[in-house]
Amino acid sequence: MSKEKFLGEFEQFVLLAILKLGESAYGSTIRQLLAEIIGRDVTIGALYTTLDRLEAKGLLESKIGEATAERGGRAKKYFKVTAQGQSALKRSKQALSSLWQGLTLKVLD
């Protein structure tokens, strides 16, 4: 059994959003995708705290893009999931799938 820790739910959401966005993954687009897909309005501060933590763990890498006039001359910070991040996602997916296997939930009225 691996001694590596599993990803938290929000960490998984953030990594998956970055993978979906590809080259367009920066704070605002990640936040927008999370709001659209999971219906969760995330503050930009909470998102960047998670992004910084994932990058410190080696699950993400970032690069600074060009400065844009639309952002008042500020540059965007783009994110990319590393191979280690993809492995962590796969490990979490496999663990959840194993736990769900054979289970059915009964809806209680």
KOLNU-578168 format. One record per atom (N, C-alpha, C, O): atom name; residue in one letter; x, y, z. Coordinates in Angstrom, 1 decimal. Layout:
% residues N
atom=CA; res=A; x=X; y=Y; z=Z
...
% end
This chain:
% residues 109
atom=N; res=M; x=0.8; y=-1.2; z=0.0
atom=CA; res=M; x=0.0; y=0.0; z=0.0
atom=C; res=M; x=0.9; y=1.2; z=0.0
atom=O; res=M; x=1.9; y=1.3; z=0.7
atom=N; res=S; x=0.5; y=2.2; z=-0.8
atom=CA; res=S; x=1.3; y=3.4; z=-0.9
atom=C; res=S; x=1.2; y=4.3; z=0.4
atom=O; res=S; x=0.1; y=4.3; z=1.0
atom=N; res=K; x=2.3; y=4.9; z=0.8
atom=CA; res=K; x=2.2; y=5.8; z=1.9
atom=C; res=K; x=1.9; y=7.2; z=1.6
atom=O; res=K; x=1.8; y=8.1; z=2.5
atom=N; res=E; x=1.7; y=7.5; z=0.3
atom=CA; res=E; x=1.3; y=8.8; z=-0.1
atom=C; res=E; x=-0.1; y=9.1; z=0.3
atom=O; res=E; x=-1.0; y=8.2; z=0.3
atom=N; res=K; x=-0.3; y=10.4; z=0.6
atom=CA; res=K; x=-1.6; y=10.8; z=1.1
atom=C; res=K; x=-2.5; y=11.0; z=-0.1
atom=O; res=K; x=-2.1; y=11.3; z=-1.2
atom=N; res=F; x=-3.8; y=10.7; z=0.1
atom=CA; res=F; x=-4.8; y=10.9; z=-1.0
atom=C; res=F; x=-5.2; y=12.4; z=-1.0
atom=O; res=F; x=-5.1; y=13.1; z=-0.1
atom=N; res=L; x=-5.7; y=12.8; z=-2.2
atom=CA; res=L; x=-6.1; y=14.1; z=-2.4
atom=C; res=L; x=-7.4; y=14.4; z=-1.7
atom=O; res=L; x=-8.3; y=13.5; z=-1.7
atom=N; res=G; x=-7.6; y=15.6; z=-1.3
atom=CA; res=G; x=-8.9; y=16.0; z=-0.8
atom=C; res=G; x=-9.9; y=16.3; z=-1.9
atom=O; res=G; x=-9.4; y=16.4; z=-3.1
atom=N; res=E; x=-11.2; y=16.4; z=-1.6
atom=CA; res=E; x=-12.2; y=16.6; z=-2.7
atom=C; res=E; x=-11.9; y=17.8; z=-3.5
atom=O; res=E; x=-11.9; y=17.8; z=-4.7
atom=N; res=F; x=-11.7; y=19.0; z=-2.8
atom=CA; res=F; x=-11.4; y=20.2; z=-3.5
atom=C; res=F; x=-10.2; y=20.2; z=-4.3
atom=O; res=F; x=-10.1; y=20.7; z=-5.4
atom=N; res=E; x=-9.1; y=19.5; z=-3.8
atom=CA; res=E; x=-7.9; y=19.4; z=-4.5
atom=C; res=E; x=-8.1; y=18.6; z=-5.8
atom=O; res=E; x=-7.6; y=19.0; z=-6.9
atom=N; res=Q; x=-8.9; y=17.6; z=-5.8
atom=CA; res=Q; x=-9.3; y=16.8; z=-7.0
atom=C; res=Q; x=-10.0; y=17.7; z=-8.0
atom=O; res=Q; x=-9.7; y=17.7; z=-9.1
atom=N; res=F; x=-11.0; y=18.5; z=-7.5
atom=CA; res=F; x=-11.8; y=19.3; z=-8.3
atom=C; res=F; x=-10.8; y=20.3; z=-9.0
atom=O; res=F; x=-11.0; y=20.5; z=-10.3
atom=N; res=V; x=-9.9; y=20.9; z=-8.3
atom=CA; res=V; x=-9.0; y=21.9; z=-8.9
atom=C; res=V; x=-8.1; y=21.3; z=-10.0
atom=O; res=V; x=-7.9; y=21.8; z=-11.0
atom=N; res=L; x=-7.5; y=20.1; z=-9.6
atom=CA; res=L; x=-6.6; y=19.5; z=-10.6
atom=C; res=L; x=-7.4; y=19.1; z=-11.9
atom=O; res=L; x=-6.9; y=19.2; z=-13.0
atom=N; res=L; x=-8.6; y=18.5; z=-11.7
atom=CA; res=L; x=-9.4; y=18.1; z=-12.8
atom=C; res=L; x=-9.8; y=19.3; z=-13.7
atom=O; res=L; x=-9.8; y=19.2; z=-14.9
atom=N; res=A; x=-10.1; y=20.4; z=-13.0
atom=CA; res=A; x=-10.5; y=21.6; z=-13.8
atom=C; res=A; x=-9.3; y=22.1; z=-14.6
atom=O; res=A; x=-9.5; y=22.5; z=-15.8
atom=N; res=I; x=-8.1; y=22.1; z=-14.0
atom=CA; res=I; x=-6.9; y=22.5; z=-14.8
atom=C; res=I; x=-6.7; y=21.6; z=-16.0
atom=O; res=I; x=-6.4; y=22.1; z=-17.1
atom=N; res=L; x=-6.9; y=20.3; z=-15.8
atom=CA; res=L; x=-6.7; y=19.3; z=-16.9
atom=C; res=L; x=-7.7; y=19.6; z=-18.0
atom=O; res=L; x=-7.4; y=19.6; z=-19.2
atom=N; res=K; x=-9.0; y=19.9; z=-17.6
atom=CA; res=K; x=-10.0; y=20.3; z=-18.6
atom=C; res=K; x=-9.7; y=21.5; z=-19.4
atom=O; res=K; x=-10.0; y=21.6; z=-20.6
atom=N; res=L; x=-9.2; y=22.5; z=-18.7
atom=CA; res=L; x=-8.9; y=23.8; z=-19.3
atom=C; res=L; x=-7.7; y=23.8; z=-20.2
atom=O; res=L; x=-7.5; y=24.7; z=-21.1
atom=N; res=G; x=-6.7; y=22.9; z=-19.9
atom=CA; res=G; x=-5.5; y=22.9; z=-20.7
atom=C; res=G; x=-4.7; y=24.1; z=-20.6
atom=O; res=G; x=-4.4; y=24.6; z=-19.5
atom=N; res=E; x=-4.3; y=24.7; z=-21.7
atom=CA; res=E; x=-3.5; y=25.9; z=-21.8
atom=C; res=E; x=-4.2; y=27.1; z=-21.3
atom=O; res=E; x=-3.5; y=28.2; z=-21.1
atom=N; res=S; x=-5.5; y=27.1; z=-21.0
atom=CA; res=S; x=-6.2; y=28.2; z=-20.6
atom=C; res=S; x=-6.5; y=28.2; z=-19.1
atom=O; res=S; x=-7.3; y=29.0; z=-18.6
atom=N; res=A; x=-5.7; y=27.4; z=-18.4
atom=CA; res=A; x=-5.9; y=27.3; z=-16.9
atom=C; res=A; x=-5.2; y=28.4; z=-16.1
atom=O; res=A; x=-4.0; y=28.3; z=-15.9
atom=N; res=Y; x=-5.9; y=29.4; z=-15.7
atom=CA; res=Y; x=-5.4; y=30.4; z=-14.8
atom=C; res=Y; x=-6.5; y=30.7; z=-13.8
atom=O; res=Y; x=-7.7; y=30.2; z=-14.0
atom=N; res=G; x=-6.2; y=31.4; z=-12.7
atom=CA; res=G; x=-7.2; y=31.6; z=-11.6
atom=C; res=G; x=-8.6; y=31.8; z=-12.0
atom=O; res=G; x=-9.5; y=31.1; z=-11.5
atom=N; res=S; x=-8.9; y=32.8; z=-12.8
atom=CA; res=S; x=-10.2; y=33.1; z=-13.1
atom=C; res=S; x=-11.0; y=32.1; z=-13.9
atom=O; res=S; x=-12.1; y=31.8; z=-13.6
atom=N; res=T; x=-10.3; y=31.4; z=-14.9
atom=CA; res=T; x=-11.0; y=30.4; z=-15.6
atom=C; res=T; x=-11.2; y=29.1; z=-14.8
atom=O; res=T; x=-12.2; y=28.4; z=-15.0
atom=N; res=I; x=-10.3; y=28.8; z=-13.9
atom=CA; res=I; x=-10.4; y=27.7; z=-13.0
atom=C; res=I; x=-11.7; y=27.9; z=-12.1
atom=O; res=I; x=-12.5; y=27.0; z=-11.9
atom=N; res=R; x=-11.7; y=29.1; z=-11.5
atom=CA; res=R; x=-12.8; y=29.5; z=-10.7
atom=C; res=R; x=-14.2; y=29.4; z=-11.4
atom=O; res=R; x=-15.1; y=28.9; z=-10.8
atom=N; res=Q; x=-14.2; y=29.9; z=-12.6
atom=CA; res=Q; x=-15.4; y=29.9; z=-13.4
atom=C; res=Q; x=-15.9; y=28.5; z=-13.7
atom=O; res=Q; x=-17.0; y=28.2; z=-13.6
atom=N; res=L; x=-14.9; y=27.6; z=-14.1
atom=CA; res=L; x=-15.3; y=26.2; z=-14.4
atom=C; res=L; x=-15.8; y=25.5; z=-13.2
atom=O; res=L; x=-16.8; y=24.7; z=-13.3
atom=N; res=L; x=-15.2; y=25.7; z=-12.1
atom=CA; res=L; x=-15.7; y=25.1; z=-10.8
atom=C; res=L; x=-17.1; y=25.5; z=-10.5
atom=O; res=L; x=-18.0; y=24.7; z=-10.1
atom=N; res=A; x=-17.4; y=26.8; z=-10.7
atom=CA; res=A; x=-18.8; y=27.3; z=-10.5
atom=C; res=A; x=-19.8; y=26.7; z=-11.5
atom=O; res=A; x=-20.9; y=26.3; z=-11.1
atom=N; res=E; x=-19.4; y=26.6; z=-12.7
atom=CA; res=E; x=-20.3; y=26.0; z=-13.7
atom=C; res=E; x=-20.5; y=24.5; z=-13.5
atom=O; res=E; x=-21.7; y=24.0; z=-13.6
atom=N; res=I; x=-19.5; y=23.8; z=-13.3
atom=CA; res=I; x=-19.6; y=22.3; z=-13.3
atom=C; res=I; x=-20.1; y=21.8; z=-11.9
atom=O; res=I; x=-20.9; y=20.9; z=-11.9
atom=N; res=I; x=-19.5; y=22.3; z=-10.8
atom=CA; res=I; x=-19.9; y=21.7; z=-9.5
atom=C; res=I; x=-20.8; y=22.6; z=-8.7
atom=O; res=I; x=-21.2; y=22.3; z=-7.6
atom=N; res=G; x=-21.1; y=23.8; z=-9.3
atom=CA; res=G; x=-22.0; y=24.7; z=-8.6
atom=C; res=G; x=-21.4; y=25.3; z=-7.3
atom=O; res=G; x=-22.1; y=25.5; z=-6.4
atom=N; res=R; x=-20.1; y=25.4; z=-7.3
atom=CA; res=R; x=-19.4; y=25.9; z=-6.1
atom=C; res=R; x=-18.8; y=27.3; z=-6.4
atom=O; res=R; x=-17.9; y=27.3; z=-7.2
atom=N; res=D; x=-19.2; y=28.3; z=-5.7
atom=CA; res=D; x=-18.6; y=29.6; z=-5.8
atom=C; res=D; x=-17.4; y=29.7; z=-4.9
atom=O; res=D; x=-17.6; y=29.9; z=-3.7
atom=N; res=V; x=-16.3; y=29.6; z=-5.4
atom=CA; res=V; x=-15.0; y=29.6; z=-4.7
atom=C; res=V; x=-14.4; y=31.0; z=-4.7
atom=O; res=V; x=-14.3; y=31.6; z=-5.7
atom=N; res=T; x=-14.0; y=31.5; z=-3.5
atom=CA; res=T; x=-13.3; y=32.8; z=-3.5
atom=C; res=T; x=-11.9; y=32.6; z=-4.1
atom=O; res=T; x=-11.3; y=31.5; z=-4.1
atom=N; res=I; x=-11.5; y=33.7; z=-4.7
atom=CA; res=I; x=-10.2; y=33.6; z=-5.4
atom=C; res=I; x=-9.0; y=33.3; z=-4.4
atom=O; res=I; x=-8.1; y=32.7; z=-4.8
atom=N; res=G; x=-9.2; y=33.8; z=-3.2
atom=CA; res=G; x=-8.2; y=33.6; z=-2.1
atom=C; res=G; x=-8.1; y=32.1; z=-1.8
atom=O; res=G; x=-7.0; y=31.6; z=-1.7
atom=N; res=A; x=-9.3; y=31.5; z=-1.6
atom=CA; res=A; x=-9.3; y=30.0; z=-1.3
atom=C; res=A; x=-8.7; y=29.2; z=-2.5
atom=O; res=A; x=-8.0; y=28.2; z=-2.2
atom=N; res=L; x=-9.0; y=29.6; z=-3.7
atom=CA; res=L; x=-8.5; y=28.9; z=-4.8
atom=C; res=L; x=-7.0; y=29.0; z=-4.9
atom=O; res=L; x=-6.3; y=28.0; z=-5.1
atom=N; res=Y; x=-6.4; y=30.2; z=-4.7
atom=CA; res=Y; x=-5.0; y=30.4; z=-4.8
atom=C; res=Y; x=-4.2; y=29.7; z=-3.6
atom=O; res=Y; x=-3.1; y=29.3; z=-3.8
atom=N; res=T; x=-4.9; y=29.7; z=-2.5
atom=CA; res=T; x=-4.3; y=28.9; z=-1.4
atom=C; res=T; x=-4.1; y=27.5; z=-1.8
atom=O; res=T; x=-3.1; y=26.9; z=-1.5
atom=N; res=T; x=-5.1; y=26.9; z=-2.4
atom=CA; res=T; x=-5.1; y=25.5; z=-2.8
atom=C; res=T; x=-4.1; y=25.3; z=-3.9
atom=O; res=T; x=-3.3; y=24.4; z=-3.9
atom=N; res=L; x=-4.1; y=26.2; z=-4.9
atom=CA; res=L; x=-3.1; y=26.2; z=-6.0
atom=C; res=L; x=-1.7; y=26.2; z=-5.5
atom=O; res=L; x=-0.8; y=25.4; z=-5.9
atom=N; res=D; x=-1.4; y=27.1; z=-4.5
atom=CA; res=D; x=-0.1; y=27.2; z=-3.9
atom=C; res=D; x=0.3; y=25.9; z=-3.2
atom=O; res=D; x=1.5; y=25.4; z=-3.4
atom=N; res=R; x=-0.6; y=25.3; z=-2.5
atom=CA; res=R; x=-0.4; y=24.1; z=-1.8
atom=C; res=R; x=-0.1; y=22.9; z=-2.7
atom=O; res=R; x=0.8; y=22.1; z=-2.5
atom=N; res=L; x=-0.9; y=22.8; z=-3.8
atom=CA; res=L; x=-0.7; y=21.8; z=-4.8
atom=C; res=L; x=0.7; y=21.9; z=-5.5
atom=O; res=L; x=1.3; y=21.0; z=-5.8
atom=N; res=E; x=1.0; y=23.2; z=-5.8
atom=CA; res=E; x=2.3; y=23.4; z=-6.4
atom=C; res=E; x=3.5; y=23.1; z=-5.5
atom=O; res=E; x=4.5; y=22.5; z=-5.9
atom=N; res=A; x=3.3; y=23.4; z=-4.2
atom=CA; res=A; x=4.4; y=23.1; z=-3.2
atom=C; res=A; x=4.5; y=21.5; z=-3.1
atom=O; res=A; x=5.6; y=21.1; z=-2.8
atom=N; res=K; x=3.5; y=20.8; z=-3.3
atom=CA; res=K; x=3.5; y=19.3; z=-3.2
atom=C; res=K; x=4.1; y=18.7; z=-4.5
atom=O; res=K; x=4.3; y=17.5; z=-4.6
atom=N; res=G; x=4.3; y=19.5; z=-5.5
atom=CA; res=G; x=4.8; y=19.0; z=-6.8
atom=C; res=G; x=3.7; y=18.5; z=-7.7
atom=O; res=G; x=4.0; y=17.8; z=-8.7
atom=N; res=L; x=2.4; y=18.8; z=-7.4
atom=CA; res=L; x=1.3; y=18.3; z=-8.2
atom=C; res=L; x=0.9; y=19.2; z=-9.4
atom=O; res=L; x=0.2; y=18.8; z=-10.3
atom=N; res=L; x=1.4; y=20.4; z=-9.3
atom=CA; res=L; x=1.2; y=21.5; z=-10.2
atom=C; res=L; x=2.5; y=22.2; z=-10.5
atom=O; res=L; x=3.4; y=22.2; z=-9.7
atom=N; res=E; x=2.5; y=22.8; z=-11.7
atom=CA; res=E; x=3.6; y=23.8; z=-12.0
atom=C; res=E; x=2.9; y=25.0; z=-12.6
atom=O; res=E; x=1.8; y=24.9; z=-13.2
atom=N; res=S; x=3.5; y=26.1; z=-12.5
atom=CA; res=S; x=2.9; y=27.4; z=-13.0
atom=C; res=S; x=4.0; y=28.1; z=-13.8
atom=O; res=S; x=5.2; y=28.0; z=-13.7
atom=N; res=K; x=3.4; y=29.0; z=-14.6
atom=CA; res=K; x=4.3; y=29.9; z=-15.4
atom=C; res=K; x=3.5; y=31.2; z=-15.6
atom=O; res=K; x=2.3; y=31.3; z=-15.6
atom=N; res=I; x=4.3; y=32.3; z=-15.6
atom=CA; res=I; x=3.7; y=33.6; z=-15.8
atom=C; res=I; x=3.6; y=33.9; z=-17.3
atom=O; res=I; x=4.6; y=33.8; z=-18.0
atom=N; res=G; x=2.4; y=34.3; z=-17.7
atom=CA; res=G; x=2.2; y=34.7; z=-19.1
atom=C; res=G; x=2.5; y=36.2; z=-19.4
atom=O; res=G; x=3.1; y=36.8; z=-18.5
atom=N; res=E; x=2.1; y=36.6; z=-20.5
atom=CA; res=E; x=2.4; y=38.0; z=-20.9
atom=C; res=E; x=1.5; y=38.9; z=-20.2
atom=O; res=E; x=0.3; y=38.6; z=-19.8
atom=N; res=A; x=1.9; y=40.1; z=-20.0
atom=CA; res=A; x=1.1; y=41.2; z=-19.4
atom=C; res=A; x=0.0; y=41.5; z=-20.4
atom=O; res=A; x=0.3; y=41.6; z=-21.6
atom=N; res=T; x=-1.2; y=41.8; z=-19.9
atom=CA; res=T; x=-2.3; y=42.1; z=-20.8
atom=C; res=T; x=-2.9; y=43.5; z=-20.4
atom=O; res=T; x=-3.0; y=43.8; z=-19.3
atom=N; res=A; x=-3.4; y=44.2; z=-21.4
atom=CA; res=A; x=-4.0; y=45.5; z=-21.2
atom=C; res=A; x=-5.3; y=45.3; z=-20.4
atom=O; res=A; x=-5.7; y=46.1; z=-19.6
atom=N; res=E; x=-6.1; y=44.3; z=-20.7
atom=CA; res=E; x=-7.3; y=44.0; z=-20.1
atom=C; res=E; x=-7.2; y=43.8; z=-18.6
atom=O; res=E; x=-8.2; y=44.0; z=-17.8
atom=N; res=R; x=-6.0; y=43.4; z=-18.1
atom=CA; res=R; x=-5.8; y=43.2; z=-16.7
atom=C; res=R; x=-4.9; y=44.4; z=-16.1
atom=O; res=R; x=-4.3; y=44.2; z=-15.1
atom=N; res=G; x=-4.9; y=45.5; z=-16.8
atom=CA; res=G; x=-4.2; y=46.7; z=-16.3
atom=C; res=G; x=-2.7; y=46.5; z=-16.3
atom=O; res=G; x=-2.0; y=47.0; z=-15.5
atom=N; res=G; x=-2.2; y=45.7; z=-17.3
atom=CA; res=G; x=-0.8; y=45.5; z=-17.4
atom=C; res=G; x=-0.3; y=44.3; z=-16.6
atom=O; res=G; x=0.9; y=44.0; z=-16.6
atom=N; res=R; x=-1.1; y=43.6; z=-15.9
atom=CA; res=R; x=-0.7; y=42.5; z=-15.1
atom=C; res=R; x=-0.7; y=41.2; z=-15.9
atom=O; res=R; x=-1.5; y=41.1; z=-16.9
atom=N; res=A; x=0.2; y=40.3; z=-15.6
atom=CA; res=A; x=0.3; y=39.0; z=-16.3
atom=C; res=A; x=-0.6; y=38.0; z=-15.6
atom=O; res=A; x=-0.8; y=38.1; z=-14.4
atom=N; res=K; x=-1.0; y=37.0; z=-16.4
atom=CA; res=K; x=-1.8; y=35.9; z=-15.8
atom=C; res=K; x=-0.8; y=34.8; z=-15.4
atom=O; res=K; x=0.3; y=34.6; z=-16.0
atom=N; res=K; x=-1.1; y=34.0; z=-14.4
atom=CA; res=K; x=-0.4; y=32.9; z=-13.9
atom=C; res=K; x=-1.1; y=31.6; z=-14.3
atom=O; res=K; x=-2.2; y=31.4; z=-13.9
atom=N; res=Y; x=-0.5; y=30.9; z=-15.2
atom=CA; res=Y; x=-1.0; y=29.7; z=-15.8
atom=C; res=Y; x=-0.6; y=28.5; z=-15.0
atom=O; res=Y; x=0.6; y=28.4; z=-14.6
atom=N; res=F; x=-1.5; y=27.5; z=-14.9
atom=CA; res=F; x=-1.2; y=26.2; z=-14.2
atom=C; res=F; x=-1.3; y=25.0; z=-15.1
atom=O; res=F; x=-2.0; y=25.0; z=-16.0
atom=N; res=K; x=-0.4; y=24.0; z=-14.7
atom=CA; res=K; x=-0.4; y=22.8; z=-15.5
atom=C; res=K; x=-0.2; y=21.6; z=-14.4
atom=O; res=K; x=0.6; y=21.8; z=-13.5
atom=N; res=V; x=-1.0; y=20.6; z=-14.6
atom=CA; res=V; x=-0.9; y=19.4; z=-13.7
atom=C; res=V; x=0.4; y=18.6; z=-14.1
atom=O; res=V; x=0.6; y=18.3; z=-15.3
atom=N; res=T; x=1.2; y=18.3; z=-13.1
atom=CA; res=T; x=2.4; y=17.5; z=-13.4
atom=C; res=T; x=2.1; y=16.0; z=-13.5
atom=O; res=T; x=1.0; y=15.6; z=-13.2
atom=N; res=A; x=3.1; y=15.3; z=-13.9
atom=CA; res=A; x=2.9; y=13.8; z=-13.9
atom=C; res=A; x=2.6; y=13.3; z=-12.5
atom=O; res=A; x=1.8; y=12.4; z=-12.4
atom=N; res=Q; x=3.2; y=13.8; z=-11.5
atom=CA; res=Q; x=3.0; y=13.4; z=-10.1
atom=C; res=Q; x=1.5; y=13.8; z=-9.8
atom=O; res=Q; x=0.9; y=13.0; z=-9.0
atom=N; res=G; x=1.0; y=14.9; z=-10.2
atom=CA; res=G; x=-0.4; y=15.3; z=-10.0
atom=C; res=G; x=-1.3; y=14.3; z=-10.7
atom=O; res=G; x=-2.4; y=14.0; z=-10.1
atom=N; res=Q; x=-1.0; y=13.9; z=-11.9
atom=CA; res=Q; x=-1.9; y=13.0; z=-12.6
atom=C; res=Q; x=-1.9; y=11.6; z=-11.9
atom=O; res=Q; x=-2.9; y=11.0; z=-11.8
atom=N; res=S; x=-0.7; y=11.2; z=-11.4
atom=CA; res=S; x=-0.7; y=9.9; z=-10.7
atom=C; res=S; x=-1.5; y=10.0; z=-9.4
atom=O; res=S; x=-2.2; y=9.1; z=-9.0
atom=N; res=A; x=-1.5; y=11.1; z=-8.7
atom=CA; res=A; x=-2.3; y=11.3; z=-7.5
atom=C; res=A; x=-3.8; y=11.3; z=-7.8
atom=O; res=A; x=-4.5; y=10.7; z=-7.0
atom=N; res=L; x=-4.2; y=11.9; z=-8.9
atom=CA; res=L; x=-5.6; y=11.8; z=-9.3
atom=C; res=L; x=-6.0; y=10.4; z=-9.6
atom=O; res=L; x=-7.1; y=9.9; z=-9.2
atom=N; res=K; x=-5.1; y=9.7; z=-10.4
atom=CA; res=K; x=-5.5; y=8.3; z=-10.7
atom=C; res=K; x=-5.6; y=7.4; z=-9.5
atom=O; res=K; x=-6.5; y=6.6; z=-9.4
atom=N; res=R; x=-4.7; y=7.6; z=-8.5
atom=CA; res=R; x=-4.7; y=6.9; z=-7.3
atom=C; res=R; x=-6.0; y=7.1; z=-6.5
atom=O; res=R; x=-6.6; y=6.2; z=-5.9
atom=N; res=S; x=-6.4; y=8.4; z=-6.4
atom=CA; res=S; x=-7.6; y=8.8; z=-5.7
atom=C; res=S; x=-8.9; y=8.2; z=-6.4
atom=O; res=S; x=-9.8; y=7.7; z=-5.8
atom=N; res=K; x=-8.9; y=8.2; z=-7.8
atom=CA; res=K; x=-10.0; y=7.7; z=-8.5
atom=C; res=K; x=-10.1; y=6.2; z=-8.3
atom=O; res=K; x=-11.2; y=5.6; z=-8.1
atom=N; res=Q; x=-9.0; y=5.5; z=-8.3
atom=CA; res=Q; x=-9.0; y=4.0; z=-8.1
atom=C; res=Q; x=-9.5; y=3.7; z=-6.7
atom=O; res=Q; x=-10.2; y=2.7; z=-6.5
atom=N; res=A; x=-9.0; y=4.4; z=-5.7
atom=CA; res=A; x=-9.5; y=4.1; z=-4.3
atom=C; res=A; x=-11.0; y=4.4; z=-4.2
atom=O; res=A; x=-11.7; y=3.5; z=-3.6
atom=N; res=L; x=-11.5; y=5.5; z=-4.7
atom=CA; res=L; x=-12.9; y=5.7; z=-4.7
atom=C; res=L; x=-13.7; y=4.7; z=-5.4
atom=O; res=L; x=-14.7; y=4.2; z=-5.0
atom=N; res=S; x=-13.2; y=4.3; z=-6.6
atom=CA; res=S; x=-13.9; y=3.3; z=-7.4
atom=C; res=S; x=-14.0; y=1.9; z=-6.6
atom=O; res=S; x=-15.0; y=1.3; z=-6.7
atom=N; res=S; x=-12.9; y=1.6; z=-6.0
atom=CA; res=S; x=-12.9; y=0.3; z=-5.2
atom=C; res=S; x=-13.9; y=0.4; z=-4.1
atom=O; res=S; x=-14.5; y=-0.6; z=-3.8
atom=N; res=L; x=-13.9; y=1.5; z=-3.4
atom=CA; res=L; x=-14.9; y=1.7; z=-2.3
atom=C; res=L; x=-16.3; y=1.6; z=-2.8
atom=O; res=L; x=-17.2; y=1.1; z=-2.1
atom=N; res=W; x=-16.6; y=2.2; z=-3.9
atom=CA; res=W; x=-18.0; y=2.3; z=-4.5
atom=C; res=W; x=-18.4; y=0.9; z=-5.1
atom=O; res=W; x=-19.6; y=0.7; z=-5.2
atom=N; res=Q; x=-17.5; y=0.1; z=-5.5
atom=CA; res=Q; x=-17.8; y=-1.1; z=-6.1
atom=C; res=Q; x=-18.7; y=-2.0; z=-5.3
atom=O; res=Q; x=-18.5; y=-2.3; z=-4.1
atom=N; res=G; x=-19.9; y=-2.4; z=-5.9
atom=CA; res=G; x=-20.8; y=-3.2; z=-5.2
atom=C; res=G; x=-21.8; y=-2.5; z=-4.3
atom=O; res=G; x=-22.7; y=-3.1; z=-3.7
atom=N; res=L; x=-21.6; y=-1.2; z=-4.2
atom=CA; res=L; x=-22.5; y=-0.4; z=-3.3
atom=C; res=L; x=-23.7; y=0.2; z=-4.1
atom=O; res=L; x=-23.5; y=0.6; z=-5.2
atom=N; res=T; x=-24.8; y=0.2; z=-3.5
atom=CA; res=T; x=-26.0; y=1.0; z=-4.0
atom=C; res=T; x=-26.5; y=1.8; z=-2.8
atom=O; res=T; x=-26.6; y=1.3; z=-1.7
atom=N; res=L; x=-26.9; y=3.0; z=-3.1
atom=CA; res=L; x=-27.4; y=3.8; z=-2.1
atom=C; res=L; x=-28.9; y=3.8; z=-2.2
atom=O; res=L; x=-29.5; y=3.9; z=-3.3
atom=N; res=K; x=-29.6; y=3.7; z=-1.0
atom=CA; res=K; x=-31.0; y=3.8; z=-1.0
atom=C; res=K; x=-31.4; y=5.2; z=-0.6
atom=O; res=K; x=-30.9; y=5.8; z=0.3
atom=N; res=V; x=-32.4; y=5.7; z=-1.4
atom=CA; res=V; x=-32.9; y=7.0; z=-1.1
atom=C; res=V; x=-33.9; y=6.9; z=0.0
atom=O; res=V; x=-34.9; y=6.1; z=-0.1
atom=N; res=L; x=-33.7; y=7.7; z=1.0
atom=CA; res=L; x=-34.6; y=7.7; z=2.2
atom=C; res=L; x=-35.6; y=8.9; z=2.0
atom=O; res=L; x=-35.2; y=10.0; z=1.6
atom=N; res=D; x=-36.9; y=8.6; z=2.2
atom=CA; res=D; x=-37.9; y=9.7; z=2.1
atom=C; res=D; x=-38.1; y=10.3; z=3.4
atom=O; res=D; x=-39.0; y=11.2; z=3.5
% end
